[in-house]
Amino acid sequence: MELEIEPLRLPCDGKRPVVIAGPCSAETEEQTMTTARLLAGKGCRIFRAGVWKPRTKPGGFEGNGEKALPWMKRVKDETGMLISTEVATPGHVELALKYGMDLLWIGARTTANPFAVQALADSLRGIDVPILIKNPVNPDLELWIGALQRLNQAGLRRLGAIHRGFSSYEKKIYRNLPMWQIPIELHRRIPGLPIVCDPSHIGGRRDLIAPLCQQAMDLGFGGLIVETHCSPDEAWSDARQQVTPDMLGRILSHLVIRNGSAGTGELSRLRAQIDELDNNLMELLAKRFGICREIGSFKKEHNLTVLQSARYGEILEKRGAQARLCGMSPEFAAHVFELIHEESVRQQLSIINQ
């Protein structure tokens, strides 16, 4: 199913991407207004703050709810910024729109639940408001696309995606693994869809915000949503990943925005070389799998099992060492040859089962 997408029509200065900034949570009216005024002074034109905060466990600060919505409206009235927040239920939608919210986003936990997304889509039917959909907590591209489709089927056209990284049991440098290949594939599948990067939730630490913002720009993302607090160390939620408005200003001023068009000349010549090499790779793989089918015939004739674990381990070890000598990571080589081995097994099974 193709999505019918219209421009989000969000303000930007033309020199930088769309920037959405504000605290993780609207904690108090003073904190909300102070942060908003500082951001407005930095040229920020879209303010964000959590009003309803889904927590992993009960007992923590879960947002002020409707109490915080007049503070958000005051931000809009006094600074002229657009205002935005996360919604997770039809009740949230009703209240957010009642107080003049200009932009809504759907969180990662909600995106993972098709029932919840459908309920939101039904509540938004007929309303022309920009909606951003965060990726689900687990690396499931189809689930992400499914959420976008549900909203699109409800008549919503001003849609975008937020890449906030993916949860993992592994302890890594990031709070949520970027897995950049997933939003890249989303862009390939839906080219007209704006994608905004959330470096705060990917990094989980304020010292990682700047490099993640730059990486998002290098990959051609259309915007950033950055948690920004007037006193981040005193924040009631996610203190470690929030930056000050001054720090955000420095990050944005140092961003290198690259040209998105491919151009011609030298780049086209180099890409032509890549295309030729890719063609050679495909031909070599075809020859390799042809030999795999011959091996399948031999194994069938001699009643041998398809999977030969020792041989597979030997391939991974040899190619990992070779990759290191060729300036590539052994992990990359292992991943490539795991896929090649999987296809080799499939080819041999097709021969044996004939």
C-alpha positions in Angstrom: 0.0 0.0 0.0 1.4 3.4 -1.0 1.0 6.3 1.4 -0.5 9.6 0.4 1.8 12.1 2.1 1.6 15.9 2.1 4.3 18.3 3.4 4.2 18.7 7.2 4.4 22.5 6.7 6.5 23.0 9.8 8.6 26.2 10.1 12.4 26.2 9.7 14.9 28.9 8.7 16.0 27.3 5.5 19.5 26.9 6.7 18.9 24.2 9.3 16.5 21.3 9.5 13.2 21.4 11.3 14.1 21.6 15.0 11.6 20.6 17.7 13.0 21.3 21.2 11.8 21.4 24.8 11.9 19.4 28.1 11.2 15.8 28.4 8.3 16.8 30.7 6.3 19.9 31.5 7.1 19.8 35.2 6.0 23.2 36.4 4.7 26.3 34.7 7.9 28.2 35.6 10.1 25.5 34.2 8.0 25.2 31.0 8.0 29.0 30.4 11.6 29.6 31.3 12.8 26.8 28.9 10.4 28.1 26.2 11.6 31.7 26.4 15.3 30.6 26.2 14.6 28.5 23.2 12.6 31.2 21.5 15.7 33.4 22.0 17.7 30.8 20.2 15.4 30.9 17.2 13.6 27.7 17.9 10.1 27.7 16.4 8.6 24.4 17.7 8.3 23.6 21.4 7.9 20.1 22.7 7.1 18.9 26.2 5.7 15.6 27.6 2.3 16.0 29.3 1.6 12.3 29.7 4.7 10.3 30.4 4.4 6.5 30.1 6.9 5.0 32.5 8.3 1.5 32.5 7.3 0.9 36.1 4.6 2.7 38.2 5.6 5.1 40.9 7.7 7.5 38.9 6.7 10.9 37.6 4.1 10.2 34.8 3.5 13.8 33.8 1.0 16.4 34.9 -1.7 15.6 32.4 -4.3 18.2 31.6 -2.8 20.5 34.3 0.2 21.2 32.0 -1.8 22.0 28.9 -2.6 25.6 29.8 1.2 26.1 30.3 1.8 24.8 26.8 -0.9 27.2 25.5 0.8 30.1 27.3 4.1 29.1 25.5 2.3 29.5 22.2 0.6 32.7 23.1 3.6 34.5 24.6 6.5 33.2 22.3 4.7 32.5 19.1 6.2 29.0 18.9 4.2 26.0 17.7 3.5 23.5 20.5 3.7 19.7 20.4 3.3 16.7 22.7 3.0 12.9 22.7 -0.5 11.3 22.7 -1.2 7.7 23.5 -5.1 7.5 23.9 -8.1 9.2 22.2 -8.6 11.1 25.4 -5.1 12.6 25.1 -5.9 13.6 21.5 -9.1 15.3 22.5 -7.4 17.3 25.3 -4.3 18.2 23.3 -6.4 19.6 20.4 -8.7 21.5 22.9 -5.7 23.4 24.1 -4.4 24.2 20.6 -1.6 21.7 20.1 -0.1 22.2 16.7 1.8 18.9 16.3 1.3 15.5 17.9 3.6 12.5 18.1 2.9 8.8 18.9 5.5 7.2 21.2 7.5 4.0 20.6 5.5 1.9 23.1 2.2 3.0 21.5 3.5 2.3 17.9 4.2 -1.3 19.0 0.4 -1.8 19.7 -1.7 -1.9 16.5 -4.9 -1.7 18.6 -3.7 1.5 20.3 -2.6 3.0 16.9 -6.0 2.2 15.4 -7.8 3.9 18.3 -5.7 7.0 17.8 -6.3 7.0 14.0 -10.0 6.8 14.6 -9.9 9.7 17.0 -7.9 11.8 14.6 -10.1 11.1 11.5 -11.0 14.3 9.7 -8.5 16.4 11.6 -5.7 18.2 9.7 -2.9 18.1 12.1 0.8 16.9 11.6 1.5 13.6 13.2 4.9 12.1 13.8 5.2 8.3 14.5 8.1 7.1 16.5 9.6 3.7 15.6 8.4 0.8 17.8 10.6 -0.2 20.6 11.8 -3.3 18.8 13.4 -3.2 15.4 10.3 -4.1 13.4 10.0 -2.0 10.2 6.7 -3.5 9.1 5.1 -2.5 12.4 6.4 1.1 11.9 5.0 1.2 8.4 1.7 -0.4 9.6 1.2 2.5 12.1 1.8 5.0 9.3 -0.7 3.1 7.1 -3.4 3.1 9.8 -3.2 6.9 10.2 -3.1 7.4 6.4 -6.2 5.3 6.0 -8.0 7.5 8.5 -7.4 10.5 6.1 -4.2 11.9 7.8 -1.8 13.1 5.1 0.7 15.3 7.1 2.7 12.4 8.4 6.3 12.0 9.5 8.4 9.5 11.3 10.7 9.8 14.4 13.8 7.6 14.6 14.4 7.2 18.4 16.5 4.0 18.3 15.6 0.4 19.3 15.7 -1.3 22.7 18.2 -4.0 23.4 19.2 -6.2 26.3 22.8 -5.7 25.3 24.6 -3.0 27.2 25.9 -0.6 24.6 27.1 3.0 24.5 23.7 4.1 23.4 20.5 4.0 25.4 18.7 2.7 22.3 20.6 1.3 19.4 20.4 3.5 16.3 20.2 0.7 13.7 20.4 3.4 11.0 19.7 0.8 8.3 16.0 0.6 9.4 15.1 4.3 8.9 17.2 4.2 5.7 15.1 1.4 4.5 11.9 3.3 5.6 13.1 6.2 3.5 13.7 3.8 0.5 10.2 2.3 0.9 8.4 5.7 1.4 10.6 8.3 -0.2 8.3 11.3 0.5 8.1 10.6 4.2 9.9 13.2 6.4 12.1 11.5 9.0 13.1 13.3 12.2 15.9 12.0 14.4 15.6 11.9 18.2 19.2 11.9 19.4 18.1 12.3 23.1 16.5 8.8 23.2 19.1 7.2 21.0 22.0 8.5 23.1 20.6 8.7 26.5 23.5 11.0 27.4 23.9 14.6 26.6 27.5 14.2 25.4 26.2 12.0 22.6 23.6 14.5 21.3 25.9 16.5 19.0 27.5 13.6 17.1 24.2 11.9 16.7 22.7 15.1 15.3 25.5 15.4 12.8 25.2 11.7 11.8 21.5 12.3 11.2 22.3 15.2 9.0 24.9 13.2 7.1 22.2 10.6 6.4 19.8 13.2 5.1 17.3 13.3 7.9 14.8 16.2 7.6 14.7 17.3 11.2 15.7 16.9 14.9 13.7 16.5 18.1 15.9 17.3 21.1 15.1 17.2 24.7 16.1 20.6 26.1 15.7 21.9 29.7 16.5 25.1 31.5 18.1 23.1 34.3 18.6 19.5 33.0 20.4 18.2 36.0 17.3 18.9 38.1 14.9 17.4 35.6 12.2 15.1 36.9 12.7 12.6 34.1 15.5 11.6 31.7 17.9 14.2 33.2 21.0 12.7 31.7 19.9 13.1 28.1 18.6 16.7 28.2 20.7 19.7 27.2 20.4 23.3 28.0 19.1 25.8 25.4 22.6 27.3 25.2 24.1 23.8 24.5 21.4 23.2 21.8 22.3 26.5 20.2 26.0 25.5 20.0 25.1 22.0 18.6 22.9 23.5 15.9 25.4 26.2 15.0 28.1 23.6 14.4 26.0 21.3 12.3 27.2 20.7 8.7 24.2 20.5 6.4 25.0 18.6 3.3 23.5 18.8 -0.2 20.9 16.2 -0.7 21.2 16.1 -4.5 23.5 13.6 -6.1 24.9 16.0 -8.7 27.0 15.0 -11.6 30.7 14.8 -12.6 33.1 13.0 -10.3 30.4 11.6 -8.0 28.5 10.1 -11.0 31.8 8.6 -12.2 32.5 7.0 -8.9 28.9 5.7 -8.6 29.3 4.1 -12.0 32.3 2.2 -10.7 30.3 1.0 -7.7 27.5 -0.2 -10.1 30.0 -2.1 -12.1 31.5 -3.8 -9.0 28.0 -4.6 -7.7 27.3 -6.3 -11.0 30.5 -8.3 -10.7 29.5 -9.3 -7.2 26.1 -10.5 -8.3 27.7 -12.6 -11.1 30.3 -14.1 -8.6 27.5 -14.9 -6.2 25.5 -16.6 -9.0 28.6 -18.7 -9.8 29.1 -19.6 -6.1 25.5 -20.7 -5.7 25.8 -22.7 -8.9 28.6 -24.7 -7.2 26.5 -24.9 -4.0 23.8 -26.7 -6.1 26.4 -29.1 -7.4 27.4 -29.8 -3.8 23.8 -30.4 -3.0 23.6 -33.0 -5.8 26.7 -34.7 -4.3 25.3 -34.7 -0.8 22.0 -36.2 -2.1 23.8 -38.9 -4.0 26.0 -39.8 -1.0 23.2 -39.3 1.6 25.0 -36.5 3.5 23.4 -33.9 5.7 23.2 -30.4 4.2 24.6 -28.6 7.2 28.3 -29.2 7.8 29.1 -27.2 11.0 32.8 -27.5 10.8 32.9 -26.2 7.3 30.7 -23.2 8.2 32.9 -22.4 11.2 36.0 -22.6 8.9 34.4 -20.1 6.4 33.6 -17.6 9.1 37.1 -17.8 10.7 38.9 -17.4 7.4 36.8 -14.6 6.0 36.9 -12.7 9.4 40.7 -12.8 9.3 40.7 -11.7 5.6 38.3 -8.9 6.3 40.6 -7.5 9.0 43.5 -7.5 6.5 41.4 -5.7 3.9 40.4 -2.9 6.3 36.9 -4.3 7.1 35.5 -5.3 10.4 35.3 -9.1 11.1 31.7 -8.6 12.3 30.7 -7.2 8.9 32.3 -10.2 7.2 30.6 -12.6 9.6 27.2 -11.0 8.9 27.7 -11.1 5.1 28.8 -14.7 5.1 26.0 -15.7 7.5 23.6 -14.5 4.8 25.5 -16.2 2.0 25.5 -19.4 4.0 21.8 -19.2 4.6 21.2 -18.9 0.9 23.7 -21.7 0.2 21.7 -24.0 2.5 18.5 -23.0 0.8 20.0 -23.8 -2.6 21.2 -27.2 -1.5 17.9 -28.1 0.1 16.1 -27.3 -3.1 18.3 -29.9 -4.9 18.0 -32.5 -2.2 14.2 -32.1 -2.0 13.6 -32.5 -5.7 
